[in-house]
């Protein structure tokens, strides 16, 4: 593989704010009795899956980057993602540009 491992998912500030707000709202509703009875396995699963989502997004970005490098069209990439070519280009086009600019600055 190429430098796939160097890609890391970096949630934007809004994503972190939303996650913090949701956690704060949940914590505000808790009582001491809730804490004694709470089964947190589902919450831990959500947390692990959220972490995995970042890894999957990084891997998809690398695959899209490689597809574009080898001449695949946005329509072809969109078809593989299950979205329109416009949606694929909108989601990954600017990320690829940002990524390429980051590599050029090294």
SULQUI-V339245 format. One record per helix or strand of 2 or more residues. SS is the DSSP state (hx for helix, st for strand). FROM is the first residue (numbers start at 1). TO is the last residue. Records with the same first field share a line. If there is no record, write none. Layout:
SS->FROM-TO ; FROM-TO
This chain:
hx->3-6 ; 13-29 ; 32-37 ; 41-69 ; 74-81 ; 85-104
